[in-house]
Amino acid sequence: QVQLVESGGGLVQPGGSLRLSCVVAGTNFTRYYAMGWYRQAPGKQREYVADFFSGGSTRYQDSVQGRFTISRDNTKNTVHLQMNNMKPEDTAVYYCYVDRPNSPRSWGQGTQVTVSS
């Protein structure tokens, strides 16, 4: 069964940077429809952040466009989210996911990101 483990969260000041990682185990990492990141702040709905699609195209939520970058490392079965110029409204638990053929979406357990001075 596919398992995803996020890491890299923590406390950062506004304007700072964090790099999240998601290690994917139990599948051929190159065989997927999409992978990416969602986030959920307290009292808020879980919201889409960024996607990495089969073929290499990417998509970002408008609020993170130009600040966040999604990438993958096939040799380590890892997807990353580089977050720059962070804002307090980026505070949330961040979850990675993968979509694979003939399978339901798989989710990680989440990593806490807090942006505060």
Contacts in CASP RR format, 6 or more apart in sequence:
PFRMAT RR
TARGET T0000
AUTHOR 0000-0000-0000
METHOD contacts of the structure
MODEL  1
QVQLVESGGGLVQPGGSLRLSCVVAGTNFTRYYAMGWYRQAPGKQREYVA
DFFSGGSTRYQDSVQGRFTISRDNTKNTVHLQMNNMKPEDTAVYYCYVDR
PNSPRSWGQGTQVTVSS
1 26 0 8 1.000
2 24 0 8 1.000
2 25 0 8 1.000
2 26 0 8 1.000
2 27 0 8 1.000
2 98 0 8 1.000
2 100 0 8 1.000
2 103 0 8 1.000
2 106 0 8 1.000
3 24 0 8 1.000
3 25 0 8 1.000
3 26 0 8 1.000
3 106 0 8 1.000
3 108 0 8 1.000
4 22 0 8 1.000
4 23 0 8 1.000
4 24 0 8 1.000
4 25 0 8 1.000
4 96 0 8 1.000
4 97 0 8 1.000
4 98 0 8 1.000
4 106 0 8 1.000
4 107 0 8 1.000
4 108 0 8 1.000
4 109 0 8 1.000
5 22 0 8 1.000
5 23 0 8 1.000
5 25 0 8 1.000
5 108 0 8 1.000
5 109 0 8 1.000
6 20 0 8 1.000
6 21 0 8 1.000
6 22 0 8 1.000
6 94 0 8 1.000
6 95 0 8 1.000
6 96 0 8 1.000
6 108 0 8 1.000
6 109 0 8 1.000
6 110 0 8 1.000
6 111 0 8 1.000
7 20 0 8 1.000
7 21 0 8 1.000
7 22 0 8 1.000
7 23 0 8 1.000
7 111 0 8 1.000
8 18 0 8 1.000
8 19 0 8 1.000
8 20 0 8 1.000
8 21 0 8 1.000
8 111 0 8 1.000
9 18 0 8 1.000
9 20 0 8 1.000
9 94 0 8 1.000
9 111 0 8 1.000
9 112 0 8 1.000
9 113 0 8 1.000
10 18 0 8 1.000
10 111 0 8 1.000
10 112 0 8 1.000
10 113 0 8 1.000
10 114 0 8 1.000
11 114 0 8 1.000
11 115 0 8 1.000
11 116 0 8 1.000
12 18 0 8 1.000
12 86 0 8 1.000
12 113 0 8 1.000
12 114 0 8 1.000
12 115 0 8 1.000
13 115 0 8 1.000
13 116 0 8 1.000
13 117 0 8 1.000
14 86 0 8 1.000
14 87 0 8 1.000
14 88 0 8 1.000
14 115 0 8 1.000
14 116 0 8 1.000
14 117 0 8 1.000
15 84 0 8 1.000
15 85 0 8 1.000
15 86 0 8 1.000
15 87 0 8 1.000
15 115 0 8 1.000
16 84 0 8 1.000
16 85 0 8 1.000
16 86 0 8 1.000
16 115 0 8 1.000
17 82 0 8 1.000
17 83 0 8 1.000
17 84 0 8 1.000
17 85 0 8 1.000
17 86 0 8 1.000
18 83 0 8 1.000
18 86 0 8 1.000
18 113 0 8 1.000
19 80 0 8 1.000
19 81 0 8 1.000
19 82 0 8 1.000
19 83 0 8 1.000
20 37 0 8 1.000
20 80 0 8 1.000
20 81 0 8 1.000
20 83 0 8 1.000
20 94 0 8 1.000
20 96 0 8 1.000
20 111 0 8 1.000
20 113 0 8 1.000
21 78 0 8 1.000
21 79 0 8 1.000
21 80 0 8 1.000
22 35 0 8 1.000
22 36 0 8 1.000
22 37 0 8 1.000
22 78 0 8 1.000
22 79 0 8 1.000
22 80 0 8 1.000
22 81 0 8 1.000
22 96 0 8 1.000
22 108 0 8 1.000
23 76 0 8 1.000
23 77 0 8 1.000
23 78 0 8 1.000
24 35 0 8 1.000
24 77 0 8 1.000
24 78 0 8 1.000
24 79 0 8 1.000
24 98 0 8 1.000
25 77 0 8 1.000
27 98 0 8 1.000
27 100 0 8 1.000
29 72 0 8 1.000
29 74 0 8 1.000
29 77 0 8 1.000
30 74 0 8 1.000
31 100 0 8 1.000
31 101 0 8 1.000
32 54 0 8 1.000
32 98 0 8 1.000
32 99 0 8 1.000
32 100 0 8 1.000
33 53 0 8 1.000
33 54 0 8 1.000
33 99 0 8 1.000
33 100 0 8 1.000
33 101 0 8 1.000
34 51 0 8 1.000
34 52 0 8 1.000
34 53 0 8 1.000
34 54 0 8 1.000
34 98 0 8 1.000
34 99 0 8 1.000
35 51 0 8 1.000
35 52 0 8 1.000
35 72 0 8 1.000
35 79 0 8 1.000
35 96 0 8 1.000
35 97 0 8 1.000
35 98 0 8 1.000
35 99 0 8 1.000
36 49 0 8 1.000
36 50 0 8 1.000
36 51 0 8 1.000
36 52 0 8 1.000
36 70 0 8 1.000
36 79 0 8 1.000
36 81 0 8 1.000
36 96 0 8 1.000
36 97 0 8 1.000
36 98 0 8 1.000
37 49 0 8 1.000
37 50 0 8 1.000
37 70 0 8 1.000
37 79 0 8 1.000
37 81 0 8 1.000
37 94 0 8 1.000
37 95 0 8 1.000
37 96 0 8 1.000
37 97 0 8 1.000
38 46 0 8 1.000
38 47 0 8 1.000
38 48 0 8 1.000
38 49 0 8 1.000
38 94 0 8 1.000
38 95 0 8 1.000
38 97 0 8 1.000
39 46 0 8 1.000
39 47 0 8 1.000
39 49 0 8 1.000
39 90 0 8 1.000
39 92 0 8 1.000
39 93 0 8 1.000
39 94 0 8 1.000
39 95 0 8 1.000
39 113 0 8 1.000
40 46 0 8 1.000
40 47 0 8 1.000
40 92 0 8 1.000
40 93 0 8 1.000
40 95 0 8 1.000
41 89 0 8 1.000
41 91 0 8 1.000
41 92 0 8 1.000
41 93 0 8 1.000
44 92 0 8 1.000
46 95 0 8 1.000
47 61 0 8 1.000
48 61 0 8 1.000
49 60 0 8 1.000
49 61 0 8 1.000
49 64 0 8 1.000
49 68 0 8 1.000
49 81 0 8 1.000
49 94 0 8 1.000
50 58 0 8 1.000
50 59 0 8 1.000
50 60 0 8 1.000
50 61 0 8 1.000
50 64 0 8 1.000
50 68 0 8 1.000
50 70 0 8 1.000
50 81 0 8 1.000
51 58 0 8 1.000
51 59 0 8 1.000
51 60 0 8 1.000
51 70 0 8 1.000
52 58 0 8 1.000
52 70 0 8 1.000
52 71 0 8 1.000
52 72 0 8 1.000
52 79 0 8 1.000
53 59 0 8 1.000
58 70 0 8 1.000
60 66 0 8 1.000
60 68 0 8 1.000
60 70 0 8 1.000
63 89 0 8 1.000
64 83 0 8 1.000
64 90 0 8 1.000
67 83 0 8 1.000
67 84 0 8 1.000
67 85 0 8 1.000
67 86 0 8 1.000
68 81 0 8 1.000
68 82 0 8 1.000
68 83 0 8 1.000
68 84 0 8 1.000
69 81 0 8 1.000
69 82 0 8 1.000
69 84 0 8 1.000
70 79 0 8 1.000
70 80 0 8 1.000
70 81 0 8 1.000
70 82 0 8 1.000
71 79 0 8 1.000
71 80 0 8 1.000
71 82 0 8 1.000
72 78 0 8 1.000
72 79 0 8 1.000
72 80 0 8 1.000
73 79 0 8 1.000
73 80 0 8 1.000
79 96 0 8 1.000
79 98 0 8 1.000
81 94 0 8 1.000
81 96 0 8 1.000
83 90 0 8 1.000
83 113 0 8 1.000
86 113 0 8 1.000
86 115 0 8 1.000
87 115 0 8 1.000
88 115 0 8 1.000
88 116 0 8 1.000
89 115 0 8 1.000
90 113 0 8 1.000
90 115 0 8 1.000
91 113 0 8 1.000
91 114 0 8 1.000
91 115 0 8 1.000
91 116 0 8 1.000
92 113 0 8 1.000
93 110 0 8 1.000
93 111 0 8 1.000
93 112 0 8 1.000
93 113 0 8 1.000
94 110 0 8 1.000
94 111 0 8 1.000
94 112 0 8 1.000
94 113 0 8 1.000
95 107 0 8 1.000
95 108 0 8 1.000
95 109 0 8 1.000
95 110 0 8 1.000
96 107 0 8 1.000
96 108 0 8 1.000
96 110 0 8 1.000
97 105 0 8 1.000
97 106 0 8 1.000
97 107 0 8 1.000
97 108 0 8 1.000
98 105 0 8 1.000
98 106 0 8 1.000
99 105 0 8 1.000
99 106 0 8 1.000
100 106 0 8 1.000
END
